[in-house]
């Protein structure tokens, strides 16, 4: 029923009381009606900009008003809180730092669910505990709305270029409607299953990413200590069986690659604090499912240690610098 309620608003003839439900269900002719966006940080800002580039009117808010200035200059309407976003838009995307932020934005005193319209589609692209996604979906359902989790991979660069990968969990019949919006911000939009499975895929990906980045950093550091030129070593790795994303796309050694955080004193990119948070989520789910993740546990400890030693706001590839400092270089 939520699909029908929302789909009826997408038709060109929205004023008509009688619609062809078969036509509604396709969603392919959805009009570019207003889209709400909550959370305009490092990732949310470029994502909202890409919606604007694709012609969608955006109604946005962020807890930090200065974060709204760029999208406002591009034509977005800025409101004071998530509830006001929900009053004006029946398709809303949220991009927030953590589970508590998501809970507050959806269920807090000025939360989305205080003013949400029946039939609204709520897409959360935050990386949070899958259990929280399921809780939000249940709360949204009580209000007649549909909640889907759609965390992303690709970082700030992919967010800016519109090449993110979205991992989507939720009712399969709602996926087409979600994909219409997410395709404006990403190159890959993948349906994973019911609510929470998008988060599960993202947590697994980031655990592997952290392990791979630590392994790449250790390898590069060892090679440098053995007298190898880092660019040469990276070239050899990237044409050999040790090749991985952390070596060929996001190398952690300063001077090896251009346009990555390691070449900018580890500024920008994906923060160490956020990686530690995601690894914590992986640890929690591993404990709950009795899944052994010894390397994931070690990665979590290392990134927590980095946060305690001043690396929290640096890109997670700064683990290379951390290792070098640990050995007194």
Secondary structure as UniProt FT lines:
FT   HELIX           2..10
FT   TURN            12..15
FT   HELIX           21..26
FT   TURN            28..29
FT   STRAND          35..38
FT   TURN            42..43
FT   HELIX           44..53
FT   TURN            54..55
FT   STRAND          58..61
FT   HELIX           65..68
FT   HELIX           69..73
FT   TURN            74..75
FT   STRAND          77..78
FT   HELIX           82..88
FT   STRAND          91..94
FT   HELIX           99..107
FT   TURN            109..110
FT   HELIX           112..115
FT   TURN            118..119
FT   STRAND          121..124
FT   HELIX           130..142
FT   TURN            143..144
FT   STRAND          146..153
FT   HELIX           155..161
FT   STRAND          164..169
FT   HELIX           172..174
FT   HELIX           175..182
FT   TURN            183..185
FT   STRAND          186..193
FT   TURN            195..196
FT   HELIX           197..225
FT   TURN            226..227
FT   HELIX           230..237
FT   TURN            238..239
FT   TURN            241..242
FT   HELIX           245..248
FT   TURN            254..256
FT   HELIX           261..264
FT   TURN            265..266
FT   HELIX           272..288
FT   TURN            289..290
FT   HELIX           294..308
FT   TURN            309..310
FT   TURN            312..313
FT   HELIX           316..318
FT   HELIX           319..326
FT   TURN            327..328
//
